[in-house]
Amino acid sequence: MTDHAVKRKIQEISELAANSIDGYTRPPQAEQQINAICRDVLNGTAGEALMDYLRSITTNAVMHPSCSDAELRMQEGMRRLVGIMDARRKTTQKGK
């Protein structure tokens, strides 16, 4: 593979990942399936209650001033996951 071909392939993969909510590259059908599952599971009454709980321990939680770097990294990772779940459940079904 030439340098140009390698750069073009890297660009293609980067664009696919940029179009994903979580930054991972997967086929559009897989993205749609994951989004549909998140919408089905998280948009009902129980799903709303679960998301409220997850936000209460992540997004709405304030870390104490003496928290360690590891604690802060773990908290930010949890916040990211809740954000991904929230974004996926708010997607719209393709064709609607």
N, CA, C and O atoms as CSV, one atom per row, in Angstrom:
chain,resi,resn,atom,element,x,y,z
A,1,MET,N,N,0.831,-1.169,0.000
A,1,MET,CA,C,0.000,0.000,0.000
A,1,MET,C,C,0.882,1.242,0.000
A,1,MET,O,O,1.873,1.313,0.727
A,2,THR,N,N,0.519,2.200,-0.807
A,2,THR,CA,C,1.280,3.437,-0.857
A,2,THR,C,C,0.918,4.308,0.338
A,2,THR,O,O,-0.094,4.084,1.002
A,3,ASP,N,N,1.753,5.296,0.600
A,3,ASP,CA,C,1.472,6.235,1.698
A,3,ASP,C,C,0.128,6.921,1.493
A,3,ASP,O,O,-0.631,7.122,2.441
A,4,HIS,N,N,-0.154,7.275,0.253
A,4,HIS,CA,C,-1.422,7.951,-0.042
A,4,HIS,C,C,-2.607,7.032,0.258
A,4,HIS,O,O,-3.605,7.477,0.824
A,5,ALA,N,N,-2.504,5.758,-0.115
A,5,ALA,CA,C,-3.576,4.798,0.131
A,5,ALA,C,C,-3.777,4.576,1.627
A,5,ALA,O,O,-4.908,4.457,2.097
A,6,VAL,N,N,-2.694,4.523,2.359
A,6,VAL,CA,C,-2.771,4.346,3.814
A,6,VAL,C,C,-3.452,5.555,4.445
A,6,VAL,O,O,-4.332,5.405,5.293
A,7,LYS,N,N,-3.047,6.751,4.033
A,7,LYS,CA,C,-3.661,7.973,4.578
A,7,LYS,C,C,-5.146,8.030,4.243
A,7,LYS,O,O,-5.954,8.439,5.077
A,8,ARG,N,N,-5.512,7.625,3.037
A,8,ARG,CA,C,-6.912,7.632,2.628
A,8,ARG,C,C,-7.711,6.632,3.479
A,8,ARG,O,O,-8.827,6.935,3.901
A,9,LYS,N,N,-7.154,5.465,3.726
A,9,LYS,CA,C,-7.833,4.451,4.545
A,9,LYS,C,C,-8.008,4.945,5.984
A,9,LYS,O,O,-9.064,4.749,6.585
A,10,ILE,N,N,-6.992,5.573,6.524
A,10,ILE,CA,C,-7.072,6.134,7.876
A,10,ILE,C,C,-8.168,7.190,7.926
A,10,ILE,O,O,-8.939,7.236,8.884
A,11,GLN,N,N,-8.242,8.030,6.914
A,11,GLN,CA,C,-9.272,9.062,6.843
A,11,GLN,C,C,-10.669,8.446,6.794
A,11,GLN,O,O,-11.582,8.924,7.467
A,12,GLU,N,N,-10.840,7.381,5.997
A,12,GLU,CA,C,-12.136,6.707,5.890
A,12,GLU,C,C,-12.568,6.133,7.240
A,12,GLU,O,O,-13.722,6.278,7.644
A,13,ILE,N,N,-11.645,5.488,7.922
A,13,ILE,CA,C,-11.951,4.896,9.226
A,13,ILE,C,C,-12.264,5.984,10.248
A,13,ILE,O,O,-13.177,5.835,11.061
A,14,SER,N,N,-11.510,7.071,10.206
A,14,SER,CA,C,-11.752,8.190,11.120
A,14,SER,C,C,-13.136,8.786,10.908
A,14,SER,O,O,-13.824,9.124,11.871
A,15,GLU,N,N,-13.545,8.916,9.647
A,15,GLU,CA,C,-14.863,9.468,9.350
A,15,GLU,C,C,-15.972,8.538,9.841
A,15,GLU,O,O,-16.982,9.006,10.366
A,16,LEU,N,N,-15.793,7.230,9.675
A,16,LEU,CA,C,-16.784,6.281,10.183
A,16,LEU,C,C,-16.894,6.369,11.696
A,16,LEU,O,O,-18.000,6.374,12.237
A,17,ALA,N,N,-15.767,6.437,12.381
A,17,ALA,CA,C,-15.767,6.528,13.840
A,17,ALA,C,C,-16.381,7.839,14.305
A,17,ALA,O,O,-17.062,7.878,15.330
A,18,ALA,N,N,-16.143,8.918,13.556
A,18,ALA,CA,C,-16.693,10.211,13.929
A,18,ALA,C,C,-18.213,10.215,13.819
A,18,ALA,O,O,-18.883,10.975,14.518
A,19,ASN,N,N,-18.759,9.377,12.952
A,19,ASN,CA,C,-20.204,9.297,12.787
A,19,ASN,C,C,-20.866,8.401,13.827
A,19,ASN,O,O,-22.090,8.267,13.831
A,20,SER,N,N,-20.094,7.796,14.693
A,20,SER,CA,C,-20.617,6.928,15.737
A,20,SER,C,C,-20.678,7.701,17.045
A,20,SER,O,O,-19.807,8.521,17.335
A,21,ILE,N,N,-21.698,7.436,17.819
A,21,ILE,CA,C,-21.856,8.122,19.105
A,21,ILE,C,C,-20.715,7.809,20.056
A,21,ILE,O,O,-20.278,8.674,20.815
A,22,ASP,N,N,-20.227,6.566,20.015
A,22,ASP,CA,C,-19.192,6.164,20.960
A,22,ASP,C,C,-17.782,6.179,20.379
A,22,ASP,O,O,-16.822,5.856,21.078
A,23,GLY,N,N,-17.649,6.553,19.104
A,23,GLY,CA,C,-16.331,6.663,18.495
A,23,GLY,C,C,-15.765,5.372,17.940
A,23,GLY,O,O,-14.644,5.360,17.432
A,24,TYR,N,N,-16.517,4.282,18.025
A,24,TYR,CA,C,-16.064,3.007,17.480
A,24,TYR,C,C,-16.604,2.839,16.068
A,24,TYR,O,O,-17.720,3.260,15.761
A,25,THR,N,N,-15.804,2.221,15.217
A,25,THR,CA,C,-16.185,1.999,13.838
A,25,THR,C,C,-16.969,0.697,13.723
A,25,THR,O,O,-16.491,-0.372,14.102
A,26,ARG,N,N,-18.175,0.810,13.195
A,26,ARG,CA,C,-18.986,-0.374,12.912
A,26,ARG,C,C,-19.908,-0.045,11.744
A,26,ARG,O,O,-20.132,1.129,11.447
A,27,PRO,N,N,-20.438,-1.051,11.088
A,27,PRO,CA,C,-21.322,-0.803,9.949
A,27,PRO,C,C,-22.573,-0.016,10.372
A,27,PRO,O,O,-23.010,-0.121,11.518
A,28,PRO,N,N,-23.145,0.764,9.458
A,28,PRO,CA,C,-24.345,1.551,9.782
A,28,PRO,C,C,-25.492,0.688,10.328
A,28,PRO,O,O,-26.237,1.127,11.204
A,29,GLN,N,N,-25.633,-0.533,9.812
A,29,GLN,CA,C,-26.703,-1.416,10.299
A,29,GLN,C,C,-26.504,-1.754,11.775
A,29,GLN,O,O,-27.470,-1.832,12.534
A,30,ALA,N,N,-25.264,-1.951,12.173
A,30,ALA,CA,C,-24.971,-2.248,13.583
A,30,ALA,C,C,-25.281,-1.042,14.456
A,30,ALA,O,O,-25.833,-1.189,15.547
A,31,GLU,N,N,-24.930,0.152,13.982
A,31,GLU,CA,C,-25.249,1.389,14.728
A,31,GLU,C,C,-26.756,1.503,14.906
A,31,GLU,O,O,-27.228,1.800,16.003
A,32,GLN,N,N,-27.513,1.272,13.843
A,32,GLN,CA,C,-28.971,1.366,13.900
A,32,GLN,C,C,-29.548,0.355,14.881
A,32,GLN,O,O,-30.483,0.663,15.620
A,33,GLN,N,N,-28.988,-0.857,14.886
A,33,GLN,CA,C,-29.472,-1.897,15.791
A,33,GLN,C,C,-29.203,-1.517,17.252
A,33,GLN,O,O,-30.074,-1.672,18.107
A,34,ILE,N,N,-28.013,-1.029,17.527
A,34,ILE,CA,C,-27.674,-0.614,18.901
A,34,ILE,C,C,-28.589,0.526,19.342
A,34,ILE,O,O,-29.099,0.521,20.462
A,35,ASN,N,N,-28.793,1.500,18.458
A,35,ASN,CA,C,-29.675,2.618,18.786
A,35,ASN,C,C,-31.095,2.137,19.061
A,35,ASN,O,O,-31.735,2.603,20.004
A,36,ALA,N,N,-31.589,1.215,18.251
A,36,ALA,CA,C,-32.945,0.691,18.445
A,36,ALA,C,C,-33.067,-0.018,19.791
A,36,ALA,O,O,-34.065,0.150,20.492
A,37,ILE,N,N,-32.069,-0.800,20.151
A,37,ILE,CA,C,-32.091,-1.500,21.439
A,37,ILE,C,C,-32.117,-0.481,22.579
A,37,ILE,O,O,-32.903,-0.620,23.516
A,38,CYS,N,N,-31.268,0.534,22.505
A,38,CYS,CA,C,-31.231,1.558,23.563
A,38,CYS,C,C,-32.558,2.304,23.651
A,38,CYS,O,O,-33.039,2.576,24.751
A,39,ARG,N,N,-33.158,2.639,22.501
A,39,ARG,CA,C,-34.463,3.306,22.521
A,39,ARG,C,C,-35.511,2.419,23.182
A,39,ARG,O,O,-36.282,2.881,24.023
A,40,ASP,N,N,-35.538,1.137,22.796
A,40,ASP,CA,C,-36.534,0.209,23.339
A,40,ASP,C,C,-36.384,0.021,24.847
A,40,ASP,O,O,-37.375,0.009,25.578
A,41,VAL,N,N,-35.156,-0.123,25.305
A,41,VAL,CA,C,-34.910,-0.447,26.712
A,41,VAL,C,C,-34.970,0.790,27.609
A,41,VAL,O,O,-35.479,0.714,28.728
A,42,LEU,N,N,-34.462,1.914,27.139
A,42,LEU,CA,C,-34.270,3.059,28.022
A,42,LEU,C,C,-35.355,4.131,27.962
A,42,LEU,O,O,-35.328,5.063,28.766
A,43,ASN,N,N,-36.300,4.029,27.042
A,43,ASN,CA,C,-37.296,5.097,26.924
A,43,ASN,C,C,-38.598,4.816,27.657
A,43,ASN,O,O,-39.482,5.672,27.671
A,44,GLY,N,N,-38.743,3.662,28.257
A,44,GLY,CA,C,-39.936,3.370,29.043
A,44,GLY,C,C,-39.807,3.930,30.450
A,44,GLY,O,O,-38.820,4.588,30.780
A,45,THR,N,N,-40.804,3.667,31.271
A,45,THR,CA,C,-40.810,4.150,32.649
A,45,THR,C,C,-39.611,3.613,33.436
A,45,THR,O,O,-38.937,4.366,34.139
A,46,ALA,N,N,-39.353,2.326,33.316
A,46,ALA,CA,C,-38.214,1.725,34.024
A,46,ALA,C,C,-36.895,2.276,33.485
A,46,ALA,O,O,-35.966,2.527,34.253
A,47,GLY,N,N,-36.810,2.465,32.177
A,47,GLY,CA,C,-35.604,3.025,31.577
A,47,GLY,C,C,-35.331,4.437,32.041
A,47,GLY,O,O,-34.186,4.799,32.312
A,48,GLU,N,N,-36.384,5.241,32.136
A,48,GLU,CA,C,-36.233,6.620,32.647
A,48,GLU,C,C,-35.735,6.599,34.087
A,48,GLU,O,O,-34.861,7.381,34.461
A,49,ALA,N,N,-36.296,5.699,34.891
A,49,ALA,CA,C,-35.860,5.588,36.291
A,49,ALA,C,C,-34.401,5.168,36.356
A,49,ALA,O,O,-33.641,5.693,37.170
A,50,LEU,N,N,-34.002,4.230,35.509
A,50,LEU,CA,C,-32.602,3.801,35.466
A,50,LEU,C,C,-31.694,4.954,35.062
A,50,LEU,O,O,-30.657,5.176,35.689
A,51,MET,N,N,-32.076,5.693,34.016
A,51,MET,CA,C,-31.247,6.822,33.572
A,51,MET,C,C,-31.155,7.891,34.658
A,51,MET,O,O,-30.091,8.480,34.848
A,52,ASP,N,N,-32.246,8.150,35.371
A,52,ASP,CA,C,-32.212,9.115,36.480
A,52,ASP,C,C,-31.212,8.669,37.539
A,52,ASP,O,O,-30.426,9.475,38.037
A,53,TYR,N,N,-31.243,7.381,37.883
A,53,TYR,CA,C,-30.309,6.853,38.871
A,53,TYR,C,C,-28.869,6.995,38.379
A,53,TYR,O,O,-28.001,7.472,39.110
A,54,LEU,N,N,-28.620,6.575,37.129
A,54,LEU,CA,C,-27.262,6.658,36.591
A,54,LEU,C,C,-26.763,8.100,36.543
A,54,LEU,O,O,-25.596,8.356,36.841
A,55,ARG,N,N,-27.623,9.039,36.174
A,55,ARG,CA,C,-27.211,10.450,36.183
A,55,ARG,C,C,-26.907,10.925,37.608
A,55,ARG,O,O,-26.000,11.729,37.822
A,56,SER,N,N,-27.674,10.418,38.577
A,56,SER,CA,C,-27.459,10.854,39.962
A,56,SER,C,C,-26.098,10.431,40.504
A,56,SER,O,O,-25.534,11.108,41.364
A,57,ILE,N,N,-25.567,9.313,40.006
A,57,ILE,CA,C,-24.261,8.857,40.506
A,57,ILE,C,C,-23.116,9.220,39.564
A,57,ILE,O,O,-21.957,8.910,39.841
A,58,THR,N,N,-23.443,9.875,38.452
A,58,THR,CA,C,-22.390,10.225,37.487
A,58,THR,C,C,-22.420,11.713,37.167
A,58,THR,O,O,-21.661,12.493,37.743
A,59,THR,N,N,-23.278,12.098,36.269
A,59,THR,CA,C,-23.327,13.473,35.767
A,59,THR,C,C,-23.623,14.476,36.863
A,59,THR,O,O,-23.027,15.553,36.889
A,60,ASN,N,N,-24.533,14.146,37.771
A,60,ASN,CA,C,-24.930,15.085,38.821
A,60,ASN,C,C,-24.093,14.967,40.090
A,60,ASN,O,O,-24.299,15.728,41.037
A,61,ALA,N,N,-23.163,14.035,40.123
A,61,ALA,CA,C,-22.329,13.840,41.310
A,61,ALA,C,C,-21.144,14.804,41.280
A,61,ALA,O,O,-20.556,15.055,40.228
A,62,VAL,N,N,-20.815,15.326,42.428
A,62,VAL,CA,C,-19.662,16.217,42.567
A,62,VAL,C,C,-18.574,15.453,43.311
A,62,VAL,O,O,-18.804,14.916,44.394
A,63,MET,N,N,-17.399,15.413,42.718
A,63,MET,CA,C,-16.282,14.708,43.352
A,63,MET,C,C,-15.716,15.550,44.494
A,63,MET,O,O,-15.687,16.778,44.412
A,64,HIS,N,N,-15.275,14.894,45.540
A,64,HIS,CA,C,-14.696,15.598,46.680
A,64,HIS,C,C,-13.314,16.133,46.298
A,64,HIS,O,O,-12.640,15.544,45.453
A,65,PRO,N,N,-12.891,17.226,46.901
A,65,PRO,CA,C,-11.628,17.871,46.515
A,65,PRO,C,C,-10.395,16.985,46.672
A,65,PRO,O,O,-9.395,17.198,45.986
A,66,SER,N,N,-10.449,16.008,47.551
A,66,SER,CA,C,-9.274,15.166,47.768
A,66,SER,C,C,-9.333,13.857,46.986
A,66,SER,O,O,-8.596,12.920,47.292
A,67,CYS,N,N,-10.212,13.786,45.972
A,67,CYS,CA,C,-10.314,12.531,45.214
A,67,CYS,C,C,-9.013,12.298,44.450
A,67,CYS,O,O,-8.323,13.233,44.044
A,68,SER,N,N,-8.716,11.049,44.275
A,68,SER,CA,C,-7.478,10.690,43.585
A,68,SER,C,C,-7.673,10.779,42.071
A,68,SER,O,O,-8.796,10.877,41.577
A,69,ASP,N,N,-6.577,10.742,41.365
A,69,ASP,CA,C,-6.618,10.756,39.907
A,69,ASP,C,C,-7.404,9.546,39.399
A,69,ASP,O,O,-8.178,9.662,38.448
A,70,ALA,N,N,-7.209,8.405,40.020
A,70,ALA,CA,C,-7.913,7.185,39.612
A,70,ALA,C,C,-9.418,7.327,39.827
A,70,ALA,O,O,-10.206,6.918,38.975
A,71,GLU,N,N,-9.821,7.905,40.962
A,71,GLU,CA,C,-11.251,8.113,41.221
A,71,GLU,C,C,-11.860,9.054,40.180
A,71,GLU,O,O,-12.958,8.811,39.679
A,72,LEU,N,N,-11.153,10.109,39.869
A,72,LEU,CA,C,-11.641,11.076,38.886
A,72,LEU,C,C,-11.756,10.441,37.507
A,72,LEU,O,O,-12.738,10.664,36.800
A,73,ARG,N,N,-10.772,9.662,37.127
A,73,ARG,CA,C,-10.826,8.982,35.827
A,73,ARG,C,C,-11.989,7.995,35.770
A,73,ARG,O,O,-12.668,7.901,34.748
A,74,MET,N,N,-12.222,7.272,36.839
A,74,MET,CA,C,-13.328,6.330,36.870
A,74,MET,C,C,-14.659,7.078,36.742
A,74,MET,O,O,-15.543,6.656,35.997
A,75,GLN,N,N,-14.793,8.174,37.463
A,75,GLN,CA,C,-16.025,8.967,37.413
A,75,GLN,C,C,-16.267,9.513,36.008
A,75,GLN,O,O,-17.390,9.475,35.507
A,76,GLU,N,N,-15.222,10.015,35.383
A,76,GLU,CA,C,-15.369,10.556,34.023
A,76,GLU,C,C,-15.723,9.455,33.034
A,76,GLU,O,O,-16.488,9.692,32.099
A,77,GLY,N,N,-15.183,8.261,33.222
A,77,GLY,CA,C,-15.549,7.134,32.370
A,77,GLY,C,C,-17.018,6.768,32.524
A,77,GLY,O,O,-17.701,6.490,31.539
A,78,MET,N,N,-17.497,6.768,33.754
A,78,MET,CA,C,-18.914,6.474,33.993
A,78,MET,C,C,-19.793,7.556,33.371
A,78,MET,O,O,-20.829,7.255,32.778
A,79,ARG,N,N,-19.378,8.809,33.507
A,79,ARG,CA,C,-20.137,9.910,32.903
A,79,ARG,C,C,-20.206,9.756,31.388
A,79,ARG,O,O,-21.248,9.992,30.778
A,80,ARG,N,N,-19.103,9.363,30.797
A,80,ARG,CA,C,-19.075,9.163,29.341
A,80,ARG,C,C,-20.041,8.058,28.931
A,80,ARG,O,O,-20.779,8.209,27.958
A,81,LEU,N,N,-20.042,6.956,29.664
A,81,LEU,CA,C,-20.936,5.850,29.343
A,81,LEU,C,C,-22.404,6.272,29.459
A,81,LEU,O,O,-23.214,5.938,28.594
A,82,VAL,N,N,-22.744,6.989,30.504
A,82,VAL,CA,C,-24.125,7.463,30.667
A,82,VAL,C,C,-24.477,8.421,29.528
A,82,VAL,O,O,-25.597,8.391,29.018
A,83,GLY,N,N,-23.539,9.260,29.132
A,83,GLY,CA,C,-23.776,10.159,28.013
A,83,GLY,C,C,-24.019,9.414,26.714
A,83,GLY,O,O,-24.884,9.802,25.929
A,84,ILE,N,N,-23.272,8.355,26.481
A,84,ILE,CA,C,-23.459,7.535,25.278
A,84,ILE,C,C,-24.832,6.877,25.309
A,84,ILE,O,O,-25.548,6.889,24.308
A,85,MET,N,N,-25.204,6.307,26.444
A,85,MET,CA,C,-26.515,5.669,26.560
A,85,MET,C,C,-27.634,6.685,26.334
A,85,MET,O,O,-28.613,6.395,25.647
A,86,ASP,N,N,-27.486,7.864,26.908
A,86,ASP,CA,C,-28.494,8.911,26.764
A,86,ASP,C,C,-28.606,9.359,25.304
A,86,ASP,O,O,-29.711,9.548,24.795
A,87,ALA,N,N,-27.485,9.525,24.644
A,87,ALA,CA,C,-27.504,9.943,23.236
A,87,ALA,C,C,-28.134,8.865,22.360
A,87,ALA,O,O,-28.895,9.178,21.444
A,88,ARG,N,N,-27.829,7.624,22.626
A,88,ARG,CA,C,-28.386,6.530,21.812
A,88,ARG,C,C,-29.894,6.396,22.014
A,88,ARG,O,O,-30.620,6.108,21.063
A,89,ARG,N,N,-30.366,6.601,23.230
A,89,ARG,CA,C,-31.812,6.470,23.452
A,89,ARG,C,C,-32.582,7.632,22.848
A,89,ARG,O,O,-33.788,7.524,22.628
A,90,LYS,N,N,-31.907,8.739,22.576
A,90,LYS,CA,C,-32.574,9.902,21.987
A,90,LYS,C,C,-32.492,9.910,20.461
A,90,LYS,O,O,-32.979,10.845,19.826
A,91,THR,N,N,-31.889,8.890,19.870
A,91,THR,CA,C,-31.824,8.827,18.412
A,91,THR,C,C,-33.224,8.596,17.860
A,91,THR,O,O,-34.114,8.121,18.565
A,92,THR,N,N,-33.403,8.932,16.606
A,92,THR,CA,C,-34.685,8.681,15.950
A,92,THR,C,C,-34.547,7.494,15.018
A,92,THR,O,O,-33.493,7.263,14.426
A,93,GLN,N,N,-35.610,6.764,14.903
A,93,GLN,CA,C,-35.604,5.587,14.041
A,93,GLN,C,C,-35.478,6.036,12.599
A,93,GLN,O,O,-36.154,6.970,12.169
A,94,LYS,N,N,-34.615,5.371,11.857
A,94,LYS,CA,C,-34.382,5.718,10.455
A,94,LYS,C,C,-35.665,5.540,9.664
A,94,LYS,O,O,-36.346,4.521,9.779
A,95,GLY,N,N,-35.987,6.545,8.858
A,95,GLY,CA,C,-37.181,6.486,8.042
A,95,GLY,C,C,-38.391,7.120,8.709
A,95,GLY,O,O,-39.480,7.132,8.135
A,96,LYS,N,N,-38.210,7.647,9.918
A,96,LYS,CA,C,-39.341,8.276,10.624
A,96,LYS,C,C,-39.067,9.732,10.874
A,96,LYS,O,O,-39.902,10.426,11.454
